[in-house]
Amino acid sequence: MKWLLKKFVDIDDFLDTLEEKDREYVLTLAVKKLFNTINADDILKIENGQWTVAGKPILEAEKNRLIAEARAFLDSKLWKLLQKDIQYQANRKMFLFSQDTMTLTAGKLWLFTLDAIKTRLEKLKDGTAPMVKRNNS
């Protein structure tokens, strides 16, 4: 089947027949193996009020376990130490070793990543929302 499609289907014609969202989906699938891409379907999200990962619903018990793990991790000494370590390393990058905008940007990116992780953990801890919220209505 695959060889048949490769041989007889012009990829440009095929992509032109798709709607924009379908085109993005097909192109993401096409490069997924090469570039290790991740899209919204791969992560924890809400679909029609149901928590899902990779399109599969999460059981209530697993959802509760994730919430409990987020609470435990946010309250842990390890998390507090890791946050301080990342902030320290980012500050060193930005203020002590910054020779150009690239190293300054690298330090800011570390802080942005730390904030993103902390925000996601806090939302999970509260049980309010996982990573991506999507309404299919």
Contacts in CASP RR format, 6 or more apart in sequence:
PFRMAT RR
TARGET T0000
AUTHOR 0000-0000-0000
METHOD contacts of the structure
MODEL  1
MKWLLKKFVDIDDFLDTLEEKDREYVLTLAVKKLFNTINADDILKIENGQ
WTVAGKPILEAEKNRLIAEARAFLDSKLWKLLQKDIQYQANRKMFLFSQD
TMTLTAGKLWLFTLDAIKTRLEKLKDGTAPMVKRNNS
15 23 0 8 1.000
15 26 0 8 1.000
15 27 0 8 1.000
18 26 0 8 1.000
25 39 0 8 1.000
28 37 0 8 1.000
28 39 0 8 1.000
31 37 0 8 1.000
40 132 0 8 1.000
40 134 0 8 1.000
41 54 0 8 1.000
41 55 0 8 1.000
42 53 0 8 1.000
42 54 0 8 1.000
43 53 0 8 1.000
43 130 0 8 1.000
43 131 0 8 1.000
43 132 0 8 1.000
44 51 0 8 1.000
44 52 0 8 1.000
44 53 0 8 1.000
44 58 0 8 1.000
44 66 0 8 1.000
44 130 0 8 1.000
44 131 0 8 1.000
44 132 0 8 1.000
45 51 0 8 1.000
45 52 0 8 1.000
45 53 0 8 1.000
45 130 0 8 1.000
45 131 0 8 1.000
45 132 0 8 1.000
45 133 0 8 1.000
45 134 0 8 1.000
46 52 0 8 1.000
46 129 0 8 1.000
46 130 0 8 1.000
46 132 0 8 1.000
46 133 0 8 1.000
46 134 0 8 1.000
47 55 0 8 1.000
47 134 0 8 1.000
47 136 0 8 1.000
48 135 0 8 1.000
48 136 0 8 1.000
48 137 0 8 1.000
50 57 0 8 1.000
50 58 0 8 1.000
51 57 0 8 1.000
51 58 0 8 1.000
51 63 0 8 1.000
51 130 0 8 1.000
52 58 0 8 1.000
58 66 0 8 1.000
66 124 0 8 1.000
66 130 0 8 1.000
67 124 0 8 1.000
67 125 0 8 1.000
67 127 0 8 1.000
69 124 0 8 1.000
70 121 0 8 1.000
70 122 0 8 1.000
70 124 0 8 1.000
70 125 0 8 1.000
71 125 0 8 1.000
73 79 0 8 1.000
73 121 0 8 1.000
74 118 0 8 1.000
74 121 0 8 1.000
74 122 0 8 1.000
74 125 0 8 1.000
83 114 0 8 1.000
83 118 0 8 1.000
86 110 0 8 1.000
86 111 0 8 1.000
86 114 0 8 1.000
87 111 0 8 1.000
87 114 0 8 1.000
89 107 0 8 1.000
89 110 0 8 1.000
90 107 0 8 1.000
90 108 0 8 1.000
90 110 0 8 1.000
90 111 0 8 1.000
90 114 0 8 1.000
91 107 0 8 1.000
93 103 0 8 1.000
93 104 0 8 1.000
93 106 0 8 1.000
93 107 0 8 1.000
93 110 0 8 1.000
94 103 0 8 1.000
94 104 0 8 1.000
94 107 0 8 1.000
94 108 0 8 1.000
97 103 0 8 1.000
98 104 0 8 1.000
120 130 0 8 1.000
120 131 0 8 1.000
123 129 0 8 1.000
123 130 0 8 1.000
124 130 0 8 1.000
END
